[in-house]
Amino acid sequence: MRRPRARAALLAMVLATAAAACTSSGDGHPAGAARAASHPAAPSATRAAVGPGQDLLPGMPPPLDPHDLYAADRPGRLSPVVKDFPSRVYVPNTKSDTVSVIDPATYKVIATLPVGHEPQHVVPSWDLKTLWVNNDLGNSLTPIDPATGKAGRPVPVHDPYNLYFTPDGKYAVVMASKDRQLVFRDAHTMKVVKSVPAECGGVNHADFSPDGRYFIVSCEFSGDLLKVDTARMEIVARQKLPMAGAKPQDVKISPDGKTWYVADMVANGVWTLNGDTFGRPHLLRTGKGAHGLYVSRDSRRLYVSNRGEGSISVLDLATGKPVAKWHLPGGGSPDMGGVSADGKVLWLSGRYNSEVYAISTADGHLIHRIKVGDGPHGLCVYPQPGRYSLGHTGVFR
């Protein structure tokens, strides 16, 4: 939805004032040495802090706080769209072709929904009204109504490994991993608008710049990072991570918009880089098989799931340094997930153990293990705070 610039600026100031008044409580191919970007970066429309009147992607809601991209994600700050939805955890089981539905109050599976072949992620739509199950090998998206928990008629979409939404709400971006494409589709009808050859293996995860003008994509099987101009729907820069065999996974931007984090299963840590300059990244080791990245509800911590060693690393986002590591008793394979609406529980799928972990964010102790289907992957906690969704298992602004 497009708004006149003046109205957008006024709305941003009103929301910022209100916010201030609130109390917040697979296997990879070897990759060579780093190479320079093969395309010039788009003319700089990106800024670390974005405020009213700056050059946002047209139609994008202005940030609540120009210094904290996650200001809308505070505990319990549910949109009117989702406030009456029952709290649930949706778990796509890639090998069972089902979605397990967990009641987080009882830690029990209350429903098992049959979906398409190899569901990879459960993704909230931009408008928060629908959950899309990405049936990768089934070449479809199954909608779930989060008000009722019922699955609807699948929508044909080819190779939907993962799914994102542009910050203006106009387009869905399908990460077509096997097709080696980024496919821009109408966010409501899912009709193809533009297919962009990725020229890399395993397009996978992404996140958007503070002004929405670009996003950075990881390529799991070739060890590449892509920088994509959102409005032009074009890849404007690319680079290979500086480690042979690198296998990048989840991508997340810091609250201040200055640092990008990219988990890497082979490097056993998180790459950090400046997205505006798209310069050479640096590696921060966290643990074996680093995979998923999740920001705490107070924007102070980044949780990193280390799938290969059954642990979660906790990074201080102010310093970029590790401050804790939580090990699952008896091991496990923590993969993808999200943080509860109140910020007290980190929910993660156990990819190779057919289970889900509920972990206390206060001290990292394991609250509960829940048995689910085979190959649980892109788990979605819903509803969560935020005004709109950028996709994946729940990236909210």
Solvent accessible surface area in square Angstrom, and as a share of the most:
residue,aa,sasa,rsa
1,M,154,0.69
2,R,150,0.55
3,R,72,0.26
4,P,89,0.56
5,R,152,0.55
6,A,81,0.63
7,R,147,0.54
8,A,20,0.15
9,A,23,0.18
10,L,108,0.54
11,L,60,0.30
12,A,1,0.01
13,M,106,0.47
14,V,85,0.49
15,L,50,0.25
16,A,35,0.27
17,T,96,0.56
18,A,53,0.41
19,A,21,0.16
20,A,89,0.69
21,A,89,0.69
22,C,68,0.41
23,T,131,0.76
24,S,41,0.26
25,S,92,0.59
26,G,78,0.75
27,D,124,0.64
28,G,30,0.28
29,H,121,0.54
30,P,116,0.73
31,A,3,0.03
32,G,46,0.44
33,A,91,0.70
34,A,35,0.27
35,R,105,0.38
36,A,88,0.68
37,A,49,0.38
38,S,66,0.42
39,H,80,0.36
40,P,118,0.74
41,A,51,0.40
42,A,28,0.22
43,P,114,0.72
44,S,97,0.62
45,A,20,0.16
46,T,18,0.11
47,R,96,0.35
48,A,32,0.25
49,A,33,0.25
50,V,1,0.01
51,G,10,0.10
52,P,59,0.37
53,G,53,0.51
54,Q,66,0.29
55,D,48,0.25
56,L,22,0.11
57,L,6,0.03
58,P,65,0.41
59,G,16,0.15
60,M,16,0.07
61,P,16,0.10
62,P,2,0.01
63,P,13,0.08
64,L,13,0.07
65,D,48,0.25
66,P,39,0.24
67,H,128,0.57
68,D,16,0.08
69,L,12,0.06
70,Y,9,0.04
71,A,8,0.07
72,A,4,0.03
73,D,11,0.06
74,R,31,0.11
75,P,38,0.24
76,G,51,0.49
77,R,64,0.23
78,L,55,0.27
79,S,16,0.11
80,P,112,0.70
81,V,63,0.36
82,V,1,0.01
83,K,118,0.50
84,D,119,0.61
85,F,33,0.14
86,P,48,0.30
87,S,59,0.38
88,R,55,0.20
89,V,0,0.00
90,Y,2,0.01
91,V,0,0.00
92,P,0,0.00
93,N,0,0.00
94,T,11,0.06
95,K,154,0.65
96,S,44,0.28
97,D,43,0.22
98,T,25,0.14
99,V,0,0.00
100,S,3,0.02
101,V,6,0.03
102,I,0,0.00
103,D,26,0.13
104,P,28,0.17
105,A,87,0.67
106,T,69,0.40
107,Y,51,0.19
108,K,132,0.56
109,V,55,0.32
110,I,88,0.45
111,A,38,0.29
112,T,80,0.47
113,L,22,0.11
114,P,110,0.69
115,V,27,0.16
116,G,19,0.18
117,H,96,0.43
118,E,39,0.18
119,P,0,0.00
120,Q,9,0.04
121,H,0,0.00
122,V,0,0.00
123,V,0,0.00
124,P,0,0.00
125,S,9,0.06
126,W,52,0.18
127,D,42,0.22
128,L,3,0.01
129,K,119,0.50
130,T,33,0.19
131,L,0,0.00
132,W,24,0.08
133,V,0,0.00
134,N,0,0.00
135,N,0,0.00
136,D,2,0.01
137,L,72,0.36
138,G,32,0.30
139,N,59,0.30
140,S,13,0.08
141,L,0,0.00
142,T,3,0.02
143,P,25,0.16
144,I,1,0.00
145,D,62,0.32
146,P,2,0.01
147,A,50,0.39
148,T,82,0.47
149,G,17,0.16
150,K,140,0.59
151,A,43,0.34
152,G,38,0.36
153,R,206,0.75
154,P,70,0.44
155,V,39,0.23
156,P,114,0.71
157,V,2,0.01
158,H,104,0.46
159,D,5,0.03
160,P,0,0.00
161,Y,29,0.11
162,N,0,0.00
163,L,0,0.00
164,Y,3,0.01
165,F,1,0.00
166,T,0,0.00
167,P,2,0.01
168,D,10,0.05
169,G,9,0.08
170,K,78,0.33
171,Y,41,0.16
172,A,0,0.00
173,V,0,0.00
174,V,0,0.00
175,M,0,0.00
176,A,0,0.00
177,S,13,0.09
178,K,131,0.56
179,D,53,0.28
180,R,119,0.43
181,Q,56,0.25
182,L,0,0.00
183,V,9,0.05
184,F,0,0.00
185,R,23,0.08
186,D,46,0.24
187,A,9,0.07
188,H,133,0.59
189,T,76,0.44
190,M,4,0.02
191,K,145,0.61
192,V,82,0.47
193,V,71,0.41
194,K,72,0.30
195,S,49,0.32
196,V,12,0.07
197,P,83,0.52
198,A,0,0.00
199,E,124,0.56
200,C,2,0.01
201,G,5,0.05
202,G,3,0.03
203,V,0,0.00
204,N,0,0.00
205,H,0,0.00
206,A,1,0.01
207,D,2,0.01
208,F,1,0.01
209,S,2,0.02
210,P,3,0.02
211,D,1,0.00
212,G,0,0.00
213,R,53,0.20
214,Y,7,0.03
215,F,1,0.00
216,I,0,0.00
217,V,0,0.00
218,S,0,0.00
219,C,0,0.00
220,E,18,0.08
221,F,57,0.24
222,S,19,0.12
223,G,0,0.00
224,D,4,0.02
225,L,0,0.00
226,L,0,0.00
227,K,9,0.04
228,V,0,0.00
229,D,17,0.09
230,T,3,0.02
231,A,60,0.46
232,R,114,0.41
233,M,25,0.11
234,E,67,0.30
235,I,22,0.11
236,V,5,0.03
237,A,1,0.01
238,R,16,0.06
239,Q,8,0.04
240,K,31,0.13
241,L,0,0.00
242,P,29,0.18
243,M,52,0.23
244,A,76,0.59
245,G,15,0.15
246,A,0,0.00
247,K,8,0.03
248,P,0,0.00
249,Q,1,0.01
250,D,0,0.00
251,V,0,0.00
252,K,12,0.05
253,I,0,0.00
254,S,4,0.03
255,P,15,0.09
256,D,56,0.29
257,G,6,0.06
258,K,118,0.50
259,T,40,0.23
260,W,2,0.01
261,Y,7,0.02
262,V,0,0.00
263,A,0,0.00
264,D,0,0.00
265,M,36,0.16
266,V,68,0.39
267,A,1,0.01
268,N,52,0.26
269,G,0,0.00
270,V,0,0.00
271,W,9,0.03
272,T,30,0.17
273,L,10,0.05
274,N,70,0.36
275,G,1,0.01
276,D,49,0.25
277,T,99,0.58
278,F,14,0.06
279,G,31,0.30
280,R,152,0.55
281,P,2,0.02
282,H,128,0.57
283,L,49,0.25
284,L,40,0.20
285,R,149,0.54
286,T,12,0.07
287,G,9,0.09
288,K,122,0.52
289,G,4,0.04
290,A,0,0.00
291,H,5,0.02
292,G,0,0.00
293,L,0,0.00
294,Y,15,0.06
295,V,20,0.11
296,S,10,0.07
297,R,18,0.07
298,D,42,0.22
299,S,13,0.08
300,R,154,0.56
301,R,82,0.30
302,L,1,0.00
303,Y,10,0.04
304,V,0,0.00
305,S,1,0.01
306,N,0,0.00
307,R,16,0.06
308,G,42,0.41
309,E,62,0.28
310,G,1,0.01
311,S,0,0.00
312,I,1,0.00
313,S,3,0.02
314,V,5,0.03
315,L,0,0.00
316,D,26,0.13
317,L,22,0.11
318,A,97,0.75
319,T,86,0.50
320,G,21,0.20
321,K,125,0.53
322,P,68,0.43
323,V,78,0.45
324,A,39,0.31
325,K,85,0.36
326,W,30,0.11
327,H,116,0.52
328,L,9,0.04
329,P,84,0.53
330,G,92,0.88
331,G,30,0.29
332,G,21,0.20
333,S,5,0.03
334,P,0,0.00
335,D,0,0.00
336,M,0,0.00
337,G,1,0.01
338,G,4,0.04
339,V,6,0.03
340,S,15,0.09
341,A,28,0.22
342,D,71,0.37
343,G,14,0.13
344,K,138,0.58
345,V,21,0.12
346,L,1,0.00
347,W,4,0.01
348,L,1,0.00
349,S,0,0.00
350,G,0,0.00
351,R,46,0.17
352,Y,146,0.56
353,N,61,0.31
354,S,26,0.17
355,E,12,0.05
356,V,0,0.00
357,Y,0,0.00
358,A,0,0.00
359,I,0,0.00
360,S,8,0.05
361,T,26,0.15
362,A,95,0.74
363,D,90,0.47
364,G,9,0.09
365,H,98,0.44
366,L,39,0.19
367,I,59,0.30
368,H,79,0.35
369,R,79,0.29
370,I,10,0.05
371,K,132,0.56
372,V,24,0.14
373,G,21,0.20
374,D,69,0.36
375,G,5,0.05
376,P,0,0.00
377,H,0,0.00
378,G,0,0.00
379,L,0,0.00
380,C,0,0.00
381,V,6,0.04
382,Y,1,0.00
383,P,8,0.05
384,Q,11,0.05
385,P,0,0.00
386,G,3,0.02
387,R,68,0.25
388,Y,5,0.02
389,S,0,0.00
390,L,2,0.01
391,G,0,0.00
392,H,2,0.01
393,T,3,0.02
394,G,20,0.20
395,V,7,0.04
396,F,6,0.03
397,R,13,0.05
